C-alpha cells in the first residue's frame, strides 16, 4: 500500500524523469567533459578505499599550497560521496550487527562520514534483533546474567538503567 | 525501551523545494551550456540529478519475510563563472521517501535503518546551499553565504558565513561562523547551537607551511539531560615538502586546554617506479568523553575513548598500464592496555588489493581485495572480487559489473564464540541513454543470518 506522500513523490518523479529525458535530448549531443584528460595513474587499483591519505596530505592538511585534488575535483566532491555512497563492507548484516565491532576498533574511520547524532538517533529509534516476541520477559536474563549480545551491550541504547 | 520523543519531521516543503530546484537544474544547463561554449565568460553549470528506486526484501531464519520500497533523489549543482567569476552557487541535497510507509520501530525489522527514524516518510537533507562571492575587495578572496561545510581543520556543517582573506601571497585567513547543522539530532531541535572558527595559513617559502586553527562549538543538548556543552579546539599544523614528491604534515590539537591528539602523515610518490608509499601516525593523549556533536568520539553510544596510538602504512605499486597492487597494514594500541574493552580495542589489520586492466580482453578489468584484522577477542576477514566490462570511449558509454564480497565476523572467541558469515553477490550495470543521461540497474543478494535481496533502478542526468 503506497502512502499519499509516496504517490505524490512518484508522480513528481515521473514528471521529472520525463523532463530530464526531454531536456537531455534537446540539450544536444555535446558531452560534458569536466576534465579534459584521463584520470591519473594513482586512481587505479583499489583507489576508492585508499584515497584518504593522498586526499588528506594533498588537500585538507596542506593549506593553500596543496590543492592538487582541485585540478579535477570540486570542493564538494568529498561530501557528495561521503554523504551518499556507503563503502562496500556496509552490508545489511553490517547495519544490523557488524558495525559495532568496527566502531569499537576504529572510531576514526566512522568519523570520516558520521557524527554522533547518527548513532544516537538510530539506537534510540530502531529495535535490535533481540527485541522480538516476549522480549520484555526474556530481557532479565539477557541483560543481567549474560551481559547482552556479543558486541552490543545494553548501554549502547539505554543510557540509564530503567530499574 | 527508553524511547525518546521524535519531533524531527522534515516538512515535505523541503522535498518540494529540492524537486523544484531540480527541475530548474534540468532546464538551465541546456541554455547555459551553449553560452559557456560560445563565450568563456558565461556561467557554467555542472552537477547531476539522480533518481533511484530501491526495492528490498529480507527473509529471517524464522522464515519471516519483510519488504521495503524507497525512492532516493540527489541533486548536485555547481554554478560557476557567473559574471566572469564573481559569483558561484553550490548546492547538494538528497531526498528519500519511504514509499510503502511501513516503519514500526518498536520491534526488530531487518530492513530498518536511519531513514525509518522519522515520523514522516520523507527525509530530506541539504548538505550545501551557498552563494560564493569572489574577490569582493582586494585581499578578500571569497565570501560564502548559506549552508556550507567548513573546509578547515574539522568538518562542521553550518548555516552562516565564511570569509577567505589573502592579504599577502604567503598569508591567508579564513573566518567563519553560524549555526551548526546536525542532520540526525534526535529531537531535531538544534537549539541555540553556535559555531565560530578561524584559521591562518602561513607559507614559509615553497616547501614549508604552518596553519593554526581555532574552533568553538556550543551544543544545546536537549534530548538527554538538557545540558549544554561548549568545546574549544585549537589546531597547529606544519607541512613540509622534502622534495617534489615527498611531503609530510604534522598536526597537534588542543581541546578545552588539554592536548587531544597528534596526527603525522608522510606521503612519498615515485612516479618513475610507479609507486607510492604513505604512513599515518595518530596518538590520542587523554580520555575523550562527552563532547559537542561535531567533535564527539561517539561517546553517547560507545562510551569513553581511551588514549591510543595507531600506525597506518600503505603502499601501491603499478606494473605498467595493466596491473596495480595495494598493500596496507594498520596497528592500534591502547596506551594503557588494561583499558581494553568492547569499544576500546587493540588490533592489527592487513589489507591487499590487486587490479588487472585488460583481463582476458581489453575492456574487462578485475579487482580482487582482501583484508583481515584481529584483536584479542574479535576478528574480521573479508575477500572480494569485481569483474567490470566497460564499453565506449574510456568506458563512458556504459559498464556491466559482477562481483562478490565475503566477510567473516568472529566474536568473543574465548567466552562466547560466534562466527557470522556474510556473502554478497551483485550484478550492476550502467548504460548511457543520451550524452548526459544514464540508466543504472543493480541486483544484490546477501546471505548472512538473514537472506536479503535488493533491486535498484535509477536514472542520472549529468550536466
Interface residues (C-beta under 8 A of the other chain):
Chain A: X1 X2 X3 X5 X6 X8 X9 X10 X12 X13 X16 X17 X19 X20 X21 X23 X24 X25 X26 X27 X28 X29 X30 X31 X32 X34 X38 X41 X42 X44 X45 X46 X49 X50 X53 X54 X56 X57 X58 X60 X61 X62 X63 X64 X65 X66 X74 X75 X76 X79 X80 X83 X84 X88 X89 X91 X92 X93 X94 X95 X96 X97 X98 X100 X101 X102 X103 X104 X105 X106 X107 X108 X110 X111 X114 X115 X116 X117 X118 X119 X120 X121 X122 X123 X124 X125 X126 X127 X128 X129 X130 X131 X132 X146 X150 X151 X153 X155 X156 X157 X158 X159 X160 X162
Chain B: X1 X2 X3 X4 X6 X12 X15 X16 X19 X22 X23 X26 X27 X29 X30 X33 X34 X37 X46 X49 X51 X58 X71 X73 X74 X76 X78 X90 X92 X94 X97 X98 X99 X100 X101 X105 X106 X107 X108 X109 X110 X111 X112 X113 X114 X116 X117 X120 X121 X122 X125 X127 X128 X149 X151 X166 X172 X182 X183 X184 X185 X186 X201 X203 X206 X209 X210 X211 X223 X224 X237 X239 X247 X249 X251 X265 X267 X269 X274 X276 X278 X280 X282 X293 X294 X296 X297 X298 X299 X300 X301 X302 X303 X305 X310 X312 X314 X316 X318 X324 X325 X326 X328 X330 X332 X341 X342 X343 X344 X345 X347 X351 X353 X354 X355 X357 X367 X369 X373 X375 X378 X380 X382 X384 X394 X396 X405 X407 X409 X411 X412 X416 X418 X420 X422 X424 X433 X434 X435 X436 X437 X446 X448 X449 X450 X452 X459 X461 X462 X463
